[in-house]
Amino acid sequence: MRVAMIGSGYVGLVSGACFADFGHVVTCVDKDAGKIDALRNGVMPIYEPGLETLVEKNVRERRLSFTTDSAEALKDADAAFIAVGTPSRRGDGHADLSYVYAAAREIAELTAGPIVVVTKSTVPVGTGDEVERILRETRPDGDYAVVSNPEFLREGAAISDFKRPDRIVVGSDDPRAREVMSELYRPLYLNQPPLLFTTRRTSELIKYAANAFLAVKITFINEIADLCEAVGADVQEVARGIGLDNRIGPKFLHAGPGYGGSCFPKDTTALVKTGQDAGAPLRIVETVVAVNEQRKRAMGRKVIAACGGSVRGKTIAVLGLTFKPNTDDMRDAPSIAVITALQDGGARVVAYDPEGVEQARAMLRDVAYAPDPYACVDGADALVIVTEWDEFRALDLGRVRGLLRQPVVVDLRNIYRPEDMRKRGFAYVGVGRGAA
């Protein structure tokens, strides 16, 4: 089948490359000429393990191409995926759908159909109805079927998630649209992932509900971690004890500095706004949003407390800047609030991240960046682990101990054992692991 992918950001690029790898002919379009030129030259705009190789392979085999010309991308397309950004709108927190609606108008202006228009972007309930209205208003004689097909891609594992999904959600009552979507995903049938057909509005809500539930789970275990510190319990043992209950499960029960990234913060906020507008407020999600924001700054105060109550004039080494490992994404990363709190307290911050430094430079001021973990800790008064990159899990702790001016380690991801660290002479502080 022929696919037009409108938007070549994270979701559009990964989805387009994977569809091409299935054997479909995919054209990714983007308004950013610099991005398209880079992609044509094999330079990825994002860091995602395996993506560069996948793109190079499918470009070479002529199943994947890139253009700024929407007409070229849409010509003879069986399906047009809208995979543009839906950031939080300034002022009110609603999802900004201007890019989605602009893409819908462009599709209508350039095609008369028959074509299946698929919203891959994360959009609030009812967006598909508006997309359909725009299409029919712009081109009354057009033959369009509008589908919701939300993505469930984890940054750092996106290709695996696309090719081995837990489920594929397709929101449409149109038989032709369902047939086209079934054919697009047919190569996955060998793995037998559930293909869930729903109404369009149900599909749109599934995406938000899933992200909100995971955000609730993260925030819950973070608050349990605080209680563990107050009463002398270990949050990792608590998480294991409750996670073995198959009604709860072990995933997203890792205490830390709060969630960040491109999805959870904006999606929980957008869902809250949807609930308020519909007269069905989501009190749990509202609280999760507030607690998570407070937690990030509280982790900065945790570091200050570990340094004796003051960091003024001290150098703090920060390992990990991105919101999670295996990505270069700095959006709403906990490191931003932690570093800001340290700087407000008078500290000098030196940081290292394997992939996120260039993005961090645009978001953080007055931070010195080190070329490796050991240069980062050299001469620092404390070490803070904010992101659990694999290369931080097996540091030469003897070397780290010798480089630190003071042997203080604040591990916000609990990647080391407290007893081991203390035997090595560190003043070690984790999250939710006994009395603080």
C-alpha positions in Angstrom: 0.0 0.0 0.0 1.0 3.6 -0.5 1.2 5.7 2.7 1.7 9.5 3.2 3.1 10.4 6.6 2.3 14.0 7.4 4.9 15.0 9.9 8.4 13.6 10.2 9.0 14.0 13.9 9.3 11.2 16.5 6.0 9.4 15.8 5.9 10.1 12.1 9.5 9.1 11.4 9.4 5.9 13.4 5.9 4.9 12.1 6.9 5.7 8.5 10.1 3.7 8.7 8.4 0.7 10.3 5.5 0.7 7.7 8.2 0.8 5.0 10.0 -2.1 6.6 6.7 -4.1 6.4 6.8 -3.6 2.6 4.6 -0.6 2.1 5.7 2.5 0.1 5.9 5.4 2.5 6.6 9.1 1.8 7.3 11.2 4.9 6.5 14.9 4.5 7.6 17.8 6.7 7.5 21.6 6.4 11.0 21.8 7.8 13.3 21.8 4.7 16.4 21.4 6.9 15.0 18.3 8.5 14.1 16.7 5.1 17.5 17.5 3.7 19.1 15.9 6.7 16.9 12.8 6.4 17.8 12.5 2.8 21.4 12.5 3.8 20.9 9.8 6.5 21.0 12.2 9.5 18.3 11.5 12.1 16.6 14.5 13.8 16.2 12.4 17.0 18.1 9.7 18.8 16.3 6.4 18.8 18.2 3.1 18.9 18.0 1.3 15.5 16.2 4.1 13.7 19.1 5.2 11.5 19.8 1.7 10.3 16.1 1.1 9.6 15.7 4.4 7.7 18.9 3.7 5.6 17.7 0.2 4.7 14.3 1.3 3.5 15.5 4.4 1.6 18.1 2.2 -0.2 15.3 -0.3 -1.1 13.1 2.6 -2.3 10.2 2.0 0.0 10.9 5.2 2.1 11.4 8.7 0.9 11.2 12.3 2.3 9.8 15.5 0.8 8.5 18.9 1.7 5.9 18.6 -1.1 2.7 17.4 0.4 1.2 16.9 -3.1 4.0 14.5 -3.9 3.4 12.6 -0.7 -0.3 12.4 -1.1 -0.3 11.4 -4.8 -2.0 7.9 -5.2 -1.8 7.4 -1.4 -4.2 4.8 0.1 -3.8 6.3 3.6 -2.6 9.7 4.9 -1.4 9.6 8.5 -1.5 12.9 10.5 1.5 12.7 12.8 2.1 16.3 13.8 2.7 17.8 17.2 -0.1 18.5 19.7 1.8 20.5 22.4 0.0 21.9 25.4 -1.6 25.3 24.5 -0.1 28.2 26.3 -2.4 29.6 29.0 -5.0 26.9 29.4 -3.2 23.5 29.0 -5.5 22.2 26.2 -3.9 20.3 23.4 -2.9 22.7 20.5 -4.6 21.1 17.5 -3.7 23.8 15.0 -1.2 21.6 13.2 -3.6 18.7 13.0 -6.3 20.9 11.5 -3.9 22.5 9.1 -2.8 19.0 7.9 -6.5 18.1 7.4 -7.1 21.1 5.2 -4.0 20.4 3.2 -5.1 16.8 2.6 -8.5 18.0 1.4 -7.0 20.7 -0.9 -4.6 18.2 -2.5 -6.8 15.1 -2.8 -10.3 14.2 -3.7 -10.0 10.6 -2.5 -10.8 7.9 -2.0 -8.3 8.1 0.9 -8.3 7.0 4.5 -7.2 9.9 6.8 -5.6 8.6 10.0 -4.9 10.7 13.1 -1.7 9.2 14.6 -1.1 12.2 16.8 -2.4 12.1 20.3 -5.6 14.2 20.2 -8.5 14.8 22.6 -11.9 13.2 22.2 -13.9 14.6 19.3 -10.8 15.7 17.2 -11.6 13.1 14.5 -15.1 14.7 14.2 -13.6 18.1 13.5 -11.0 16.6 11.1 -13.9 15.0 9.1 -15.8 18.3 9.2 -12.8 20.2 7.8 -12.2 17.7 5.1 -15.8 17.8 3.9 -16.1 21.5 4.2 -12.9 22.1 2.2 -13.7 19.4 -0.4 -17.5 18.6 -0.4 -17.0 16.1 -3.3 -14.1 14.3 -1.5 -14.2 10.7 -0.6 -12.7 10.5 2.9 -12.8 8.1 5.8 -11.4 9.4 9.1 -9.7 7.0 11.5 -8.2 7.3 14.9 -5.1 5.1 15.3 -3.1 6.2 18.4 0.5 5.3 18.9 1.9 3.5 22.0 5.6 4.0 21.4 8.1 4.3 24.2 11.0 6.5 23.5 14.1 4.3 23.5 12.1 1.2 22.4 9.9 2.6 19.7 10.8 0.3 16.9 10.3 -2.8 19.0 7.0 -1.3 20.3 5.8 -0.7 16.7 6.7 -4.2 15.4 5.7 -6.1 18.5 2.8 -4.1 20.0 0.6 -5.1 22.9 -2.4 -3.9 20.9 -3.3 -1.9 17.8 -6.3 0.4 18.3 -8.3 1.5 15.3 -11.2 3.8 15.8 -13.7 3.8 12.9 -17.1 2.5 11.9 -16.3 2.7 8.2 -15.8 -0.8 6.6 -13.5 0.4 3.9 -11.3 2.2 6.5 -11.1 -0.9 8.6 -10.1 -3.0 5.6 -7.3 -0.5 4.7 -6.0 -0.4 8.3 -6.1 -4.2 8.6 -4.0 -4.5 5.4 -1.5 -1.9 6.7 -0.9 -3.9 9.8 -1.3 -7.4 8.2 2.5 -8.1 8.5 2.0 -8.1 12.3 -0.6 -10.9 12.3 2.1 -13.5 12.7 2.8 -12.0 16.1 -0.9 -12.0 16.7 -1.3 -8.7 18.5 -4.9 -7.8 19.4 -6.4 -5.6 16.7 -9.0 -3.6 18.6 -11.7 -1.9 16.5 -13.7 0.7 18.4 -15.5 3.9 17.6 -13.4 6.9 16.8 -14.1 8.7 20.1 -13.4 5.6 22.1 -10.0 5.2 20.4 -9.0 8.8 21.1 -9.8 8.4 24.8 -8.0 5.0 25.1 -4.7 6.8 24.4 -5.2 9.5 27.1 -6.6 7.0 29.6 -3.6 4.7 29.1 -1.0 7.5 29.7 -2.9 8.9 32.6 -3.1 5.5 34.3 0.6 5.0 34.0 1.2 8.5 35.3 -1.0 7.6 38.3 1.1 4.5 38.9 4.4 6.3 38.8 3.1 9.0 41.1 1.6 6.5 43.5 4.9 4.7 44.0 6.7 8.0 44.4 4.4 9.0 47.3 4.9 5.5 48.8 8.6 6.2 48.6 8.2 9.3 50.7 6.3 7.3 53.3 9.0 4.6 53.3 11.6 7.3 54.2 9.3 8.5 57.0 8.7 5.1 58.5 12.0 3.3 57.7 10.7 0.9 55.0 12.2 0.1 51.5 10.2 1.2 48.5 11.9 -1.3 46.2 10.7 -4.2 48.4 7.2 -2.7 48.6 7.1 -2.3 44.8 8.1 -5.9 44.4 5.6 -7.1 47.0 2.7 -5.3 45.3 3.9 -5.9 41.7 3.8 -9.7 42.1 0.0 -9.3 42.4 -1.0 -9.9 38.7 -3.8 -7.4 39.2 -1.2 -4.7 39.7 1.9 -5.9 37.8 5.5 -4.7 38.3 5.9 -2.1 35.5 6.0 1.6 36.3 6.6 0.9 40.0 10.1 2.4 40.1 10.4 5.3 42.5 12.2 8.3 41.2 12.2 12.0 40.6 8.8 12.1 38.7 7.7 11.6 35.2 8.6 13.8 32.2 9.0 13.6 28.5 6.8 14.4 25.5 3.7 12.4 26.5 2.8 12.1 30.1 2.9 15.8 31.1 1.0 17.2 28.2 -1.4 14.2 27.9 -2.4 14.2 31.6 -3.0 18.0 31.5 -5.0 17.7 28.3 -7.2 14.9 29.8 -7.8 17.0 32.9 -9.0 19.9 30.6 -11.2 17.5 28.7 -12.8 16.3 31.9 -13.4 19.8 33.2 -15.0 20.9 29.9 -17.2 17.8 29.8 -18.4 18.3 33.4 -16.7 15.1 34.5 -13.6 16.2 36.4 -10.8 13.7 36.9 -9.8 14.4 40.4 -7.2 11.7 40.6 -5.4 12.8 37.5 -5.6 16.5 38.6 -3.8 15.5 41.8 -1.2 13.5 39.9 -0.3 16.4 37.7 0.1 18.7 40.7 2.1 16.1 42.8 4.4 15.3 40.0 5.4 18.9 39.4 6.0 19.4 43.1 8.1 16.3 43.2 10.7 17.4 40.6 11.6 20.5 42.6 11.5 18.5 45.9 14.3 16.2 44.5 16.5 19.3 44.3 15.8 20.0 47.9 16.6 16.4 48.7 20.1 16.9 47.2 20.6 20.1 49.2 19.6 18.2 52.4 22.2 15.5 51.6 24.8 18.1 51.3 24.3 19.3 54.8 21.5 21.8 54.1 23.3 24.1 51.8 25.0 23.9 48.4 26.1 27.5 48.2 29.6 27.6 46.7 29.6 23.9 46.1 30.0 22.0 42.9 27.4 19.3 42.2 27.9 16.7 39.5 24.7 15.5 37.7 24.7 12.3 35.7 21.8 12.1 33.3 19.8 14.9 31.8 17.2 13.3 29.5 13.8 12.3 31.0 14.7 8.6 30.5 17.6 6.6 29.0 18.0 5.8 25.3 16.6 9.1 24.1 17.8 12.7 23.6 14.5 14.1 24.7 14.7 16.8 27.4 11.0 17.8 27.4 9.8 18.2 31.0 12.8 16.2 32.2 13.2 16.1 36.0 16.8 17.2 35.6 15.6 20.7 34.7 13.8 21.3 38.0 16.6 19.6 40.0 19.4 21.6 38.4 17.4 24.8 38.7 16.8 24.2 42.4 20.5 23.6 42.9 21.5 26.7 41.1 18.9 28.7 43.1 20.7 27.4 46.2 24.0 28.8 44.9 25.6 25.6 43.5 27.7 25.3 40.4 26.5 22.4 38.3 28.5 20.1 36.1 26.5 17.6 34.0 27.0 14.7 31.7 24.5 12.8 29.5 25.3 10.4 26.6 22.8 11.9 24.2 21.0 14.9 25.7 23.7 17.6 26.0 22.8 19.6 22.8 19.1 19.7 23.8 20.0 20.5 27.4 22.1 23.5 26.2 18.9 25.1 24.9 17.0 24.6 28.2 19.6 25.1 30.9 21.8 28.1 31.7 25.1 28.3 33.4 25.7 24.5 33.4 29.2 23.1 32.6 29.1 20.0 30.4 31.6 17.2 30.9 32.8 14.7 28.2 32.3 11.6 30.4 31.1 10.6 33.8 34.5 10.7 35.5 35.3 14.2 34.3 31.9 15.2 35.5 32.5 14.1 39.1 36.1 15.3 39.3 36.3 17.7 42.2 32.6 17.8 42.9 31.1 18.0 46.4 28.3 15.6 45.5 27.2 13.3 42.7 23.5 13.1 41.7 22.2 10.4 39.4 19.1 11.7 37.6 18.7 9.4 34.6 19.5 5.6 34.7 21.6 5.2 31.6 23.2 1.8 31.4 26.7 3.3 31.5 26.0 4.7 35.0 25.1 1.3 36.5 28.6 0.0 36.7 30.8 3.0 37.4 34.2 2.4 38.8 33.2 3.4 42.3 36.7 3.4 43.6 37.6 5.9 41.0 34.5 8.0 41.6 35.3 8.0 45.4 38.8 9.3 44.6 37.6 12.0 42.3 34.8 13.4 44.5 35.8 16.2 46.9 33.1 14.9 49.3 31.8 11.3 49.0 28.1 12.2 48.7 26.0 10.3 46.2 22.3 11.0 45.7 20.8 8.3 43.6 17.4 9.4 42.3 16.9 6.2 40.4 18.0 3.6 43.0 20.5 1.9 40.7 23.0 1.1 43.5 22.7 -0.9 46.7 22.8 1.3 49.8 24.8 -1.2 51.8 27.4 -1.6 49.0 27.8 2.2 48.7 28.2 2.7 52.4 30.8 0.0 52.6 32.8 1.8 50.0 32.8 5.0 52.1 30.0 6.9 50.4 27.3 9.0 52.1 24.6 7.5 50.0 21.0 8.7 49.7 18.4 6.9 47.5 14.7 7.3 47.1 12.4 5.6 49.5 15.0 3.2 50.9 14.7 3.4 54.6 15.0 6.5 56.8 16.5 9.5 55.0 
